[in-house]
Amino acid sequence: MQNPFESGHIKNYILLYSSVVVIMVLFFIASTLFNEVTVAEKKVFPTQSKESNITTVKNDKKIMTNIDEVNGSRFKLMPKSY
């Protein structure tokens, strides 16, 4: 194998390396220039009053009691344990 320093091939390696670095720098500059930064609006969620929370809790309790009446239990056990 020939020594690249003696045969003059080192210029090709340096040119290849420098061209790769230049391309990387150009892509970095292009990505920072053409990248559009969008500002997201702050989301505001409606708050419920205490009265509406109380009614939903009461409705949930009614539903849970109906489930207990139909199934006898909220959880169904497997017929065989593993």
Summary of the structure (lengths in Angstrom):
residues: 82
radius of gyration: 35.5
end to end distance: 68.9
largest distance: 93.5
contacts: 110
relative contact order: 0.05
helix: 61%
strand: 0%
